[in-house]
Amino acid sequence: MIGVGAVIGLVLPFSAIRNKYALMLLVMPVLALVDVRLAKSNRGFFFWFRACAFEICTVFGTAAICRYILDVLKIGALV
């Protein structure tokens, strides 16, 4: 997840990272429902909701930190 976040931070500008993060937060309940259906475990909705939240925050937090460091170093986004 950290590697994916670092690549996102390298490729996208900060505004795009922010917009994609907001979009993922909006669809997070749907992702949790999909996980409940696919996993078929005895874990409930809130377990998968927290798992999705952790994954989303890890990826986009890493992306934002990497983008900040690259901006300080004056390295532009690839897109």
C-alpha positions, 0 to 999 in steps of 0.5 A, a space after each residue: 500500500 505504501 508503494 502504491 501511495 508513493 507512485 500515486 504521489 509521484 504521478 499526480 498533483 496534490 489537487 488530484 490526490 485530494 479529489 481522488 481521496 474524497 471520492 474514495 471516502 464517498 464510496 467507502 461504504 460500497 467497498 465495505 459491502 463488496 468486501 462483506 459479500 466477497 469475503 463470506 467470513 463471519 466479519 461484519 460490515 463495520 470490520 470491513 469498513 474500518 479495513 477499507 478506511 485503513 487502506 484508503 488512508 494509508 495509500 492516500 496519506 503516503 501519496 500526499 506525503 510523497 507529493 509534499 516532499 516532491 513539491 518541496 524538492 521542486 519535482 513536478 507531477 508526471 501527469 
